[in-house]
Amino acid sequence: MSTSTALTPRAPSLLGASVRWLLGKLMGGIFVLWAVATAIFFGIRMIPGDPAEAIMGGPGSQASAEALAAARAHYGLDQPLIVQYGRQLKQLALGDLGTSYSLKSPVVEVLGELVPPTLILASLALLVAWMMALALAVFSTRSGVLASAVASGLEIVSAAVPHFWLASVLIMVFSSMLGWLPPVSTNTAAGLVLPVFTLALPLAGFLGQVMRDTMMEAQRSAFALSARARGESETGILLRHSLRHAALPGISLSGWALGSLLSGAVVVESIFARPGLGRSLLSAVTARDIPLVTGVALLSAAAYVVIMTVSDIVERLADPRIKQS
Amino acid sequence: MNEQQAIVEVKNLSVSFGGSKVVKDVSFTVRAGECLALVGESGSGKSVTARSLLGLAGPGSTVTAETLTVAGQDGRSLSQRSWRTLRGKEVGFILQDALTSLDPLRTVGKEIDDSLRLHTRASGATRATRVMELLEAVGLDDPERRAGQRSGELSGGMRQRALIAAAIALDPQLIIADEPTTALDATIAASIMDLLGTLRQAGSGVLLISHDLAAVAKVADTIAVMQAGHIVERGTRDQIFHDPQHPYTRALLAAVPAGKPRFVKLSPTEEASSQVHTRDSEQKVTAAEDAGGEAGAVVRPVLSARKLSKSFAKGKHATFMAIKDVSFELLPGRTLGVVGESGSGKTTTARIVLGLLAPDAGAVELFDEPWSSAREVDRRSRRSQLGAIYQDPLSSFDPRLSVGSLLADAVSFGATRNPRSHAARITELLQMVGLDAEMSGRNPATLSGGQRQRLAIARALAPQPRVLICDEPVSALDVSVQAQVLDLLDELQQRLGLSYVFISHDLSVVRHMSDDVLVMRAGQVVESGATERIFTSPRHDYTRALLAASPLVGTQESGGGL
C-alpha cells in the first residue's frame, strides 16, 4: 500500500487512477464486511434461546446448569454484549472465526472444506448459463422472428422457474424415469450435471433476455450496416461487433448472478445432498451454531465484494466507454 | 462527360417491403468522376435506392430492375459472396449518422482496417501504415492517436472523416454518401463536402443523398429529385436550381431558408403567393407598445443579459469556460438569433436565460426584474412568462403521456394530466400549431418529426409565455418540414406578439428568422447587430468564415435565382 500512495503524486496517470480506484473498492469492501459482521452479531442474539444450550448439543441435551455455566464462561457468553462484540471484531480482524459449536472444529477449517465444492458448482452453473444464453441469442438473431419469439418464451419460462421445482423435475426425468444420472450429487462428473443445470437454467433465462435484446439491437444498428457495406459477412459481424455488445449486460449481471447462485446453492445442495456452503449454512442456522453462521455469512459477503470488483474490472476492460473516475 | 464509363446503371429499379412499394421504376446512371445527388424528404425512398446498389435494401425487401449494374456486375443475380466482394472494394458507403455508424466499442483504426483486412491479403503492418495514410488523407490531425480512439472520443466531424476513410480505403469506383453532413456544423459540413469533391475529382463516381438541396449544391453535377419513390425531376445542377419544372422541386427550393427575407413563407400553402407575409411597421409598434406598457415611448427589453459568464469543472483541477461576458437584449415582438458552432456556448446561454443554471457572473433580467439572481421560490410564479422548445422534442416528453395529457399537464401547471379537464384549451392549442384535435389521444412517439415539434411548441405555449427560447428547434428536421415549422413560429409570433431567442448552427435559418443576431464563438460574442448588417457586411473574421462555409446563405446578394 505504501508504494502505491507514494506513486500517486508523481504519476497522475491511468495507473495511479486505477490504484486509487482499487483502494476505494478495498475500503468499501472492508466496510461491507464490518457491517455484515455487526448485523449478524446482533441479529443472531435476538433469536430467543440460549446459545450455551446449542454448544452443549441443543435443547435435547439436558445439560446441567453447571455445564451450561462452564460453556458460557468458556465461550465468553457471560460477558456484557458490548465486550463480546469488541472481542469478536478483534478476533475477526485477526482472521480467527472461532470454533463451530456443532462440529467442534475451527470454522476456518470447516469453510476450507466447504468452499471448493460450492465454488465448483456455482462457477460451472455460471459458465453453462452463459453458453446457453449466448446460444439462444445467436440462434434467434440468425433464424428470424419466429425463432426469436420462441427463444424469448423459453427465457421467460426458465427465468421464472424456482430451483426446488426444477430440481425435482430433473431428478424425476433423468434419474427415476431415464436412469441416466444419479439423483444424489457425488463429486463425479455425472453427479454434477443435474445440480449445475438446476442452477444454470433460470440464470440462462435472465442472461438470455438481456443479451438477446442487446444483440438484436447491435445487429440492426448503423455500425452493423456500415460493416456489411464494407463487405463483412454475417458471421464476421456477429464475432467482431454484436457478441461484444451482447456480452456487456451479461458481464454486469454476472456479479449479481454469482451471488444469487450462492443462495441458490442452499436449496440445490440440500436437495441433491451435496456437501457445500449452502447446505452447511442451513444446518448451522438450525443448530444455532453462531460462529459457523457468522463465518458463512462473512465469507459470502467477502465473495460478493470480490465478485463485484472483478466484474467491474472486466466491464471496464470490455467497455472502453466507462472511464476511470 | 458522357464518354466516361458508367459505374452504376439502373433502369426501372423497384423495391418493395411486403406489399408496399417504396421505390418505383427509378432509373439513373453514375459515371466515373461524376456526382449524382438524390434529393427528397425522408421516406421518399432515396436511402433504400442507394442501399439496393449494395444488395442491402434490408430484410424482407424485394428488389426488381430491368438493369442493375454496379461496377460491371449484374446486381440482380449476385450471390451473397459476390456482393461481399463488391461491398467496400468497388463501392464505399458512408452512412448518415456517424455517431452510430462506428462501433462504439472498437477503435477507429480497427474499423478502417476491416475494409483492408476483408479485401486484401496485406500484412498487419502494411495495413496499419495504410490506415495512417487514410486518416491523414481525410484530414484528421495526429492519425496515430486518432486510430486508437473510439467514436465516443471524437467530434462529429472527425467521426464523419473516419467513416469516409473506411469507405475509401480501397479506392472504390463508387462512393455512396447518405446524408453525410446532416447534423454537422456549417464549416465542418463544408469541409466534408470539399473532401467528397476531391474524391470525385480523383475519378470516383459519387452518389450523394440528401434532403437538402442547398447541401448538395456545391458538389453535385446532376440532381435527381425523388418524391414518394419516384424520380420526379432530374437535370444538371443549374437546371434544377434555376429552372425547376416539377412543383415538388420548386417546393424543396422554396423550403431552403437561404436568401428569403423575414416572414416570407417557406412552405407551400393553398393560397400560394398571397400568403407572403410582410409585417408592416404599424403592427410592430403595436406589439412593442403592448409589451412596453406604461414605459411609453421607450421600448424596454423583455429580456436582457449582462456580462454572463459560466465555467464548468473539467476533471479535478481544470475548468472550462463555457461562456464569458455574454450580453444581449431582446425587444418585445422581436427575434434574437444566436449562431455559432457546437461548443460555442449557445445552449449554456439558453440554460442560464431559462433559469436552469446559475451564472458565475452577470445577471439576467426578465421584464425589468431580476431573474437569474432571484430565488427559485420567487421565480416559479414567473416561469410561465418563459417557454422553451428544443431540438429533440420526443425526449422532452414523458413517454407514458398521451398528447392530450402532456398538454393538460402544461395547461394546469402540473395539477392534472387528465385531458378532459382542459379539453377546450387543449383543442385550441393543437389547432394553433396546426395539429388535428383528434391527436389528443395519440402517443407522441407515433407522431412524425414535424408533428412532434408542433406539439412541443403547443406545450411551450400552454402557460401563455411572452418569450420563447428556441434551441435548435429545426435542426433534426427535413428541409421541407423545417420550412413548415419556421412558418408556424413566424405566424405565432405575429399573432401572439411573442419574442424569440432563436438558437441555431444554421446561418440561413437564423438569417431568415431573426431581427438581430449574436454570433458566438468559444463562449464569447464575437459580433452582434441587426441581421442584415451582419450578413451583408460582417465585421469579424469568424463571421466571414462562417458565411463563406454556409452553402447559399449569400445567394440573394450574389444574384442567384433562389
Interface residues (C-beta under 8 A of the other chain):
Chain A: S221 A222 F223 L225 S226 A227 R228 A229 R230 G231 E232 S233 G236 R240 H241 R244 H245 A318 D319 P320 R321
Chain B: L54 L56 R84 T85 L86 R87 G88 K89 V91 G92 F93 L95 Q96 D97 T100 S101 L102 D103 P104 L105 R106 E111 D114 S115 L118 H119 R150 G152 L163 A166 A167
